[in-house]
């Protein structure tokens, strides 16, 4: 028997009264039977009606397998039930609100409905496979982390130019693992104590994200602020206050330190909860303090680079529903031209997606691919002109010398 779940998407299966289901565990057969019983009538009830029914399950097995069933099989059933419940739950995207909400939490959440997957991610297939394998291995390593005495967590550093898909990668990771996302805004955190409270409130099976960490407070290699920087923060707060905002004021008043963040990422407080992933993103990895991104804190460094030909093919399939090997000679020629141009110029996945996205119903797939070719040709011309100007400047300097 099945019914629609609370989220309106999943189907919940259940057993009817007296229904019998057979299961097998390590070669041993067991039988589950569903039963129902009416609870006793309340002493205050004046109507001669039975109380509400209660459901129970009866399990039957051979006496010789009693130890296996009671000590291993039933634990296995409970664990599998919990896993199914977690996988079917509505995943959520949280952000820190800077104060306790009406629900008594410092996090405010909404349903996570981002559609990104690794299949739709503009990246080389071998690199995607490497990341997927790493994530899957982590999620299945509960006993390994317990055996080595290490918190069940893993750090990922996503770095690269703007528009290379770092945020999309995080959504794809969450959808692959079916984890919640906690988007931590450091400038809204008052001090290290509040940071620890936020960390304690995060749930297991979650991804804790700090985006653009090179822009978050002073965590970019300068462990002590100069007096000039402190004055600048005060001026920012005052100017922002005049405009009716408070972002700069929060940034200036935040007392989160590098050591406080490191303790939450890799110290004793990092053991709060289990099965957690911590993700930092940055456009300028060279600015970050080496202590923040060393192996053991950020275990895997992933470069989100410019779009290659494989990435273009993925985006063309996503946006235009066409592929390189379609039986269309025009498409084949256009893809060949794009492949050639990509070896000479750099373009981000965001720019490729913008040019491949049809702007009207009349714009065909071929028109969008030609539009991308024009953009790549213009970028190539600019690159050639820039290189020639640099060479001319070097020749001028040599003549002067």
C-alpha positions in Angstrom: 0.0 0.0 0.0 1.4 3.5 -0.8 0.5 7.1 -0.2 2.0 10.5 -1.0 4.5 11.8 1.6 4.3 15.2 3.3 6.5 16.9 0.7 4.0 15.9 -2.0 6.8 14.3 -4.1 7.8 11.0 -2.5 5.6 7.8 -2.2 5.5 6.2 1.2 5.0 2.5 1.2 3.3 0.7 4.1 1.9 -2.8 5.0 -1.8 -3.5 5.3 -3.3 -5.4 8.2 -2.2 -9.1 8.3 0.0 -8.5 5.3 3.1 -10.8 5.2 6.5 -9.8 3.8 9.5 -12.0 3.5 13.1 -10.7 3.9 16.5 -12.3 3.9 19.6 -11.4 5.9 22.9 -13.2 5.5 21.1 -16.2 4.0 18.6 -16.3 6.9 14.9 -15.8 6.0 12.6 -13.7 8.2 8.9 -12.9 7.9 7.3 -9.6 8.9 3.5 -9.4 9.6 1.6 -6.2 10.2 -1.0 -6.1 13.0 -3.3 -3.6 14.5 -4.8 -3.4 18.0 -7.3 -1.0 19.5 -6.1 0.9 22.6 -8.2 0.6 25.8 -11.1 2.9 26.1 -10.6 6.0 28.2 -12.2 5.9 31.6 -13.6 9.4 30.9 -15.2 8.2 27.6 -19.0 7.9 27.9 -19.4 6.4 24.5 -19.1 2.6 23.9 -16.6 3.1 21.1 -13.1 1.5 20.8 -10.0 3.7 21.1 -7.7 4.5 18.3 -5.8 1.7 16.6 -2.1 1.1 17.1 0.0 -0.6 14.5 2.7 -3.2 15.4 5.0 -5.5 13.4 5.6 -9.2 14.3 8.7 -10.8 13.1 9.1 -14.6 12.7 12.3 -16.5 12.3 13.9 -19.9 13.2 14.9 -20.3 16.8 18.5 -21.2 15.9 18.9 -17.7 14.3 17.7 -15.8 17.3 21.1 -14.3 18.2 21.8 -13.1 14.6 18.3 -11.5 14.3 18.2 -9.8 17.7 21.9 -8.6 17.8 22.5 -7.7 14.1 19.5 -7.8 11.9 17.3 -5.6 14.0 20.1 -3.0 14.3 20.5 -3.2 10.5 16.8 -2.5 10.0 16.9 0.5 12.3 20.0 2.0 10.6 18.5 1.5 7.2 15.2 3.1 8.3 17.1 6.1 9.6 19.1 6.4 6.3 15.9 6.2 4.2 14.3 8.9 6.3 17.3 11.2 5.9 17.4 10.6 2.2 13.7 11.3 1.7 13.7 14.5 3.9 13.4 17.9 2.4 16.9 19.4 2.2 17.3 23.0 3.3 19.5 26.0 2.7 20.4 27.9 5.9 22.0 31.3 6.6 23.0 32.8 10.0 20.6 35.6 11.0 23.0 37.2 13.5 20.5 36.7 16.4 18.2 34.0 17.7 15.1 33.5 15.6 11.6 32.9 16.9 12.4 29.2 16.8 15.3 29.7 19.1 18.0 29.1 16.4 20.7 31.3 15.0 20.0 29.8 11.6 17.2 30.7 9.2 16.4 28.1 6.5 14.4 27.7 3.3 13.9 24.5 1.1 17.0 23.8 -1.0 15.7 23.4 -4.6 18.8 24.2 -6.6 18.7 21.9 -9.7 22.5 21.7 -10.2 24.0 18.2 -10.7 27.4 17.0 -11.7 25.8 15.9 -15.0 24.9 19.5 -15.8 28.2 21.0 -14.5 30.5 22.5 -17.1 33.7 20.6 -16.3 35.9 17.9 -17.7 34.5 14.4 -17.2 37.6 13.0 -15.5 37.7 15.8 -13.0 34.0 15.4 -12.2 34.5 11.7 -11.7 37.4 12.4 -9.3 35.3 14.7 -7.2 32.3 12.4 -7.2 34.4 9.4 -6.1 35.9 11.5 -3.3 32.5 12.6 -2.0 31.1 9.1 -2.2 34.1 7.6 -0.4 33.8 10.2 2.4 30.1 9.6 2.9 30.7 5.8 3.2 33.7 6.2 5.6 32.0 6.3 9.0 33.8 3.3 10.5 37.2 4.5 8.9 37.0 7.9 10.7 36.0 6.2 13.9 38.9 3.7 13.7 41.6 6.4 13.1 40.1 8.7 15.8 39.3 11.6 13.5 36.2 13.7 13.3 34.0 12.6 10.4 34.4 15.8 8.3 36.3 16.9 5.1 37.3 20.3 3.8 37.2 21.5 0.2 38.8 24.6 -1.2 37.2 25.9 -4.4 39.3 28.5 -6.1 39.4 30.2 -9.5 38.3 33.3 -11.3 34.7 34.7 -10.9 32.1 33.0 -13.1 33.8 29.5 -13.1 31.0 27.8 -11.2 32.1 27.6 -7.6 28.6 28.2 -6.1 27.1 25.7 -8.7 29.6 23.1 -7.6 28.5 23.4 -4.0 24.8 22.9 -5.0 25.9 19.9 -7.1 27.7 18.4 -4.1 24.7 18.9 -1.8 22.4 17.3 -4.4 24.7 14.4 -4.9 25.1 13.6 -1.2 21.6 14.8 -0.2 23.1 17.2 2.4 21.8 20.5 3.8 23.8 23.6 3.2 24.7 26.1 5.9 25.9 29.3 4.2 28.0 31.1 6.9 28.3 34.9 6.6 31.3 35.6 8.8 30.8 39.4 8.8 27.5 38.9 10.6 29.2 36.8 13.4 30.0 38.9 16.5 32.9 36.9 17.9 34.5 33.5 18.3 31.9 32.4 20.9 29.0 33.1 18.5 30.9 31.3 15.8 31.1 28.2 18.0 27.4 28.4 18.8 26.6 28.5 15.1 28.8 25.5 14.5 27.1 23.5 17.3 23.6 24.2 15.8 24.6 22.8 12.3 23.2 19.3 11.7 24.9 16.1 10.6 24.9 15.4 6.8 25.5 19.1 6.0 27.9 21.3 4.0 29.1 24.4 5.8 30.0 27.1 3.3 32.1 30.3 3.6 32.0 31.9 0.2 34.7 34.5 -0.9 36.7 33.9 2.2 39.4 36.2 0.9 36.8 39.0 1.4 35.7 37.9 4.9 37.2 39.9 7.7 41.0 39.9 7.9 41.8 36.3 7.2 44.1 36.8 4.2 47.6 36.4 5.7 47.5 39.6 7.8 47.1 38.3 11.3 47.0 41.8 12.8 45.2 44.8 11.5 47.1 48.0 11.0 45.8 51.2 12.5 45.0 52.5 9.1 42.8 49.4 8.4 41.0 49.9 11.7 40.3 53.5 10.7 39.0 52.4 7.3 36.6 50.0 8.9 35.2 52.7 11.2 34.8 55.0 8.2 33.0 52.2 6.3 30.7 51.6 9.2 29.9 55.4 9.6 29.2 55.8 5.8 27.1 52.7 5.7 25.1 53.8 8.8 24.4 57.1 7.1 22.9 55.2 4.1 20.7 53.1 6.5 22.7 49.9 6.1 24.6 47.9 8.6 26.8 45.5 6.6 30.0 47.5 7.0 29.2 48.1 10.7 28.9 44.4 11.2 32.2 43.8 9.4 33.9 46.4 11.5 32.5 45.2 14.8 33.1 41.5 14.2 35.8 40.1 16.5 36.1 36.7 14.8 39.8 35.9 14.6 41.8 33.6 12.4 42.6 31.3 15.4 38.9 31.2 16.2 38.0 30.1 12.7 40.8 27.5 12.6 39.6 26.0 15.9 36.1 25.6 14.4 37.4 24.1 11.2 40.0 21.8 12.6 40.1 22.1 16.4 38.1 20.3 19.1 34.9 22.2 18.2 35.0 20.7 14.7 33.9 17.4 16.1 30.4 18.7 16.8 28.1 16.5 14.8 29.2 14.1 12.2 29.4 13.6 8.4 30.1 17.3 7.6 31.8 19.0 4.7 33.4 22.4 5.1 33.8 24.4 1.8 35.8 27.6 1.3 35.6 29.5 -2.0 37.9 32.2 -3.1 38.9 34.1 -6.3 42.4 34.8 -4.9 43.9 31.7 -3.3 47.3 33.4 -3.0 45.8 35.9 -0.5 44.7 33.3 2.0 46.8 32.5 5.1 48.6 29.2 4.5 47.4 27.9 7.9 43.8 28.3 6.7 44.1 26.1 3.6 46.7 23.5 4.6 45.9 19.8 4.1 44.0 18.5 7.0 41.8 21.6 7.1 41.1 22.0 3.4 41.8 18.4 2.4 41.0 18.7 -1.3 41.8 21.8 -3.4 39.7 22.1 -6.5 40.6 24.6 -9.2 37.5 26.0 -10.9 39.1 27.1 -14.2 38.1 28.6 -17.5 35.7 26.7 -19.7 37.2 23.9 -21.9 35.6 22.2 -24.9 34.0 19.5 -22.7 32.4 22.2 -20.6 31.0 23.9 -23.7 29.5 20.6 -24.9 27.8 20.1 -21.5 26.4 23.7 -21.6 25.2 23.2 -25.2 23.3 20.1 -24.2 21.9 21.9 -21.2 20.7 25.1 -23.0 20.2 24.0 -26.6 19.6 20.2 -26.3 22.2 19.6 -29.0 25.4 17.5 -28.9 28.6 17.4 -31.0 27.7 14.0 -32.4 24.2 14.9 -33.5 23.5 14.0 -37.2 23.8 17.6 -38.3 26.8 18.8 -40.3 26.3 22.4 -39.4 26.5 21.7 -35.6 29.7 19.6 -36.2 31.4 22.5 -38.1 30.4 25.0 -35.4 31.7 22.7 -32.6 35.0 22.3 -34.5 35.3 26.1 -34.7 34.6 26.5 -31.0 37.1 23.8 -30.1 39.8 25.6 -32.2 39.1 29.0 -30.6 39.1 27.7 -27.1 42.7 26.7 -27.5 43.6 30.3 -28.1 41.4 32.3 -25.7 40.0 32.0 -22.2 36.3 32.3 -21.3 34.4 31.4 -18.1 31.5 29.0 -18.0 29.2 31.9 -17.0 30.1 33.8 -20.2 29.6 30.7 -22.3 26.2 30.0 -20.7 25.1 33.6 -21.3 25.8 33.4 -25.0 24.3 29.9 -25.4 21.0 30.8 -23.7 18.4 31.7 -26.3 17.0 35.2 -25.9 13.9 34.6 -27.9 11.8 31.8 -29.4 13.2 32.7 -32.9 16.8 32.2 -31.8 17.8 28.7 -32.9 20.6 26.4 -31.6 22.8 27.2 -34.6 22.4 31.0 -34.0 23.4 30.6 -30.4 26.5 28.6 -31.3 27.5 31.2 -33.9 27.0 34.0 -31.3 29.4 32.2 -29.0 31.9 31.9 -31.9 31.7 35.7 -32.5 32.4 36.3 -28.8 35.4 34.0 -28.9 36.7 35.7 -32.1 36.4 39.1 -30.5 38.2 37.9 -27.4 41.0 36.4 -29.7 41.4 39.8 -31.4 41.7 41.6 -28.1 44.3 39.1 -27.0 46.3 39.6 -30.2 46.2 43.4 -29.9 47.2 43.3 -26.2 50.1 41.0 -27.0 51.3 43.2 -29.8 51.0 46.3 -27.7 53.2 44.6 -25.0 55.8 43.6 -27.6 55.9 47.1 -29.0 56.4 48.5 -25.5 59.2 46.1 -24.8 60.9 47.1 -28.1 60.6 50.8 -27.2 62.2 50.2 -23.8 65.1 48.3 -25.5 65.7 51.2 -27.9 65.7 53.7 -25.0 68.3 51.6 -23.1 
